[in-house]
Amino acid sequence: MKIVIANTSHFKYAQLICDTIGESAKVRGTGIAKRTPEYIQKKLENGNAVIALDGDKFAGFCYIEVWGHEKFVANSGLIVHPDYRNQGLAKKIKKAVFDLSKEKFPDAKIFGITTGLAVMKINYELGYKPVTFSELTDDPEFWKGCQTCKNFDILTRTERKMCLCTGMLHDPKATSKKEKIQEPEKVNSKAFQRLKKIKEQLFLKKKQK
Ligand SMILES: CC(C)(COP(=O)(O)OP(=O)(O)OC[C@H]1O[C@@H](n2cnc3c(N)ncnc32)[C@H](O)[C@@H]1OP(=O)(O)O)[C@@H](O)C(=O)NCCC(=O)NCCS
């Protein structure tokens, strides 16, 4: 398995990446921002993505988005092909895209929003902290990406203050203030699952009324 910074030679995987993201969202039954192959190809072209390949076979992907005039970057679209899950591949891809983000945008805060426990776990270990949406970018283009998510009405209803996703942020300044490297923190899975259930009950019940 090789995990590399993607480029134009990986254009042929763009459609498969979109299909895998779309199908996984259907299976999970959760909301997801839709991506087009053209959008993915832009990421490949700009060297703002990481791809995992098993020989020629697509195994996983994640890309960087830049927001608020490079004040923020997001590591988005994380996907591991079903054949390669539960082997630690997402962790490796996320670490690679995190390192690439720090190299290309050293002053940017790195953030993500997610409903997934796996992503929460990985982000925690990379030093992200859970934050309210007010700590994230206010770049309207970022939030526009949520329009294709089935929970978008919740985000609108709460005036972008909260949704089913949890916001997570890595602030390079906060990290460099600490002189010693700390043990990676572990997410409290039970607490996260409970919080997610509470949010779903609150928001989705209202929606059905
Ligand atoms: C989520 C996803 C990327 C995980 O990929 P993966 O390669 O199987 O993940 P890893 O093997 O690196 O696992 C990382 C951690 O998450 C945990 N994990 C993996 N899948 C999980 C799941 N479905 N639910 C809860 N925890 C999970 C692993 O046990 C591991 O935890 P540990 O550090 O305590 O051992 C993959 O299942 C996927 O592509 N899903 C569909 C798309 C998606 O949900 N993307 C995220 C959008 S926010």
The ligand as an SDF file (V2000), in Angstrom:
LIG
                    3D

 48 50  0  0  0  0  0  0  0  0999 V2000
  -14.6550    6.2810    8.4820 C   0  0  0  0  0  0  0  0  0  0  0  0
  -13.5740    5.5630    7.6580 C   0  0  0  0  0  0  0  0  0  0  0  0
  -12.7950    6.5990    6.8920 C   0  0  0  0  0  0  0  0  0  0  0  0
  -12.6530    4.7720    8.6190 C   0  0  0  0  0  0  0  0  0  0  0  0
  -11.6280    4.1490    7.8380 O   0  0  0  0  0  0  0  0  0  0  0  0
  -10.7290    2.9370    8.4270 P   0  0  0  0  0  0  0  0  0  0  0  0
   -9.5100    2.8170    7.5730 O   0  0  0  0  0  0  0  0  0  0  0  0
  -11.5730    1.7550    8.5840 O   0  0  0  0  0  0  0  0  0  0  0  0
  -10.3360    3.5160    9.8650 O   0  0  0  0  0  0  0  0  0  0  0  0
   -9.1030    3.0570   10.7710 P   0  0  0  0  0  0  0  0  0  0  0  0
   -8.9100    1.5870   10.5990 O   0  0  0  0  0  0  0  0  0  0  0  0
   -7.9210    3.9270   10.5050 O   0  0  0  0  0  0  0  0  0  0  0  0
   -9.6700    3.3290   12.2290 O   0  0  0  0  0  0  0  0  0  0  0  0
   -9.4150    4.4880   12.9850 C   0  0  0  0  0  0  0  0  0  0  0  0
  -10.1210    4.3810   14.3090 C   0  0  0  0  0  0  0  0  0  0  0  0
  -11.5360    4.4920   14.1390 O   0  0  0  0  0  0  0  0  0  0  0  0
  -12.2020    3.3220   14.5890 C   0  0  0  0  0  0  0  0  0  0  0  0
  -13.2770    3.0360   13.6310 N   0  0  0  0  0  0  0  0  0  0  0  0
  -13.1530    2.6670   12.3330 C   0  0  0  0  0  0  0  0  0  0  0  0
  -14.3820    2.5600   11.7720 N   0  0  0  0  0  0  0  0  0  0  0  0
  -15.2820    2.8760   12.7390 C   0  0  0  0  0  0  0  0  0  0  0  0
  -16.6930    2.9580   12.7740 C   0  0  0  0  0  0  0  0  0  0  0  0
  -17.4420    2.6940   11.7100 N   0  0  0  0  0  0  0  0  0  0  0  0
  -17.2890    3.3110   13.9490 N   0  0  0  0  0  0  0  0  0  0  0  0
  -16.5680    3.5770   15.0440 C   0  0  0  0  0  0  0  0  0  0  0  0
  -15.2090    3.5420   15.0720 N   0  0  0  0  0  0  0  0  0  0  0  0
  -14.5810    3.1800   13.9360 C   0  0  0  0  0  0  0  0  0  0  0  0
  -11.1430    2.2390   14.6030 C   0  0  0  0  0  0  0  0  0  0  0  0
  -11.4680    1.2310   15.5250 O   0  0  0  0  0  0  0  0  0  0  0  0
   -9.9330    3.0460   15.0150 C   0  0  0  0  0  0  0  0  0  0  0  0
   -9.9990    3.3210   16.4020 O   0  0  0  0  0  0  0  0  0  0  0  0
   -8.7850    3.0280   17.4230 P   0  0  0  0  0  0  0  0  0  0  0  0
   -7.7770    4.0900   17.1460 O   0  0  0  0  0  0  0  0  0  0  0  0
   -9.4160    3.1720   18.7520 O   0  0  0  0  0  0  0  0  0  0  0  0
   -8.2780    1.6730   17.0750 O   0  0  0  0  0  0  0  0  0  0  0  0
  -14.2180    4.5430    6.6710 C   0  0  0  0  0  0  0  0  0  0  0  0
  -15.0440    3.6590    7.3920 O   0  0  0  0  0  0  0  0  0  0  0  0
  -15.0370    5.2180    5.5950 C   0  0  0  0  0  0  0  0  0  0  0  0
  -14.4990    5.5720    4.5390 O   0  0  0  0  0  0  0  0  0  0  0  0
  -16.3480    5.3960    5.8380 N   0  0  0  0  0  0  0  0  0  0  0  0
  -17.2330    6.0970    4.9180 C   0  0  0  0  0  0  0  0  0  0  0  0
  -16.9250    7.5600    4.7430 C   0  0  0  0  0  0  0  0  0  0  0  0
  -16.8970    8.3370    6.0260 C   0  0  0  0  0  0  0  0  0  0  0  0
  -17.6420    8.0550    6.9600 O   0  0  0  0  0  0  0  0  0  0  0  0
  -16.0310    9.3580    6.0460 N   0  0  0  0  0  0  0  0  0  0  0  0
  -15.9600   10.2910    7.1340 C   0  0  0  0  0  0  0  0  0  0  0  0
  -16.8010   11.4700    6.8220 C   0  0  0  0  0  0  0  0  0  0  0  0
  -16.8290   12.6070    8.1510 S   0  0  0  0  0  0  0  0  0  0  0  0
  1  2  1  0
  2  3  1  0
  2  4  1  0
  2 36  1  0
  4  5  1  0
  5  6  1  0
  6  7  2  0
  6  8  1  0
  6  9  1  0
  9 10  1  0
 10 11  2  0
 10 12  1  0
 10 13  1  0
 13 14  1  0
 14 15  1  0
 15 16  1  0
 15 30  1  0
 16 17  1  0
 17 18  1  0
 17 28  1  0
 18 19  1  0
 18 27  1  0
 19 20  2  0
 20 21  1  0
 21 22  1  0
 21 27  2  0
 22 23  1  0
 22 24  2  0
 24 25  1  0
 25 26  2  0
 26 27  1  0
 28 29  1  0
 28 30  1  0
 30 31  1  0
 31 32  1  0
 32 33  2  0
 32 34  1  0
 32 35  1  0
 36 37  1  0
 36 38  1  0
 38 39  2  0
 38 40  1  0
 40 41  1  0
 41 42  1  0
 42 43  1  0
 43 44  2  0
 43 45  1  0
 45 46  1  0
 46 47  1  0
 47 48  1  0
M  END
$$$$
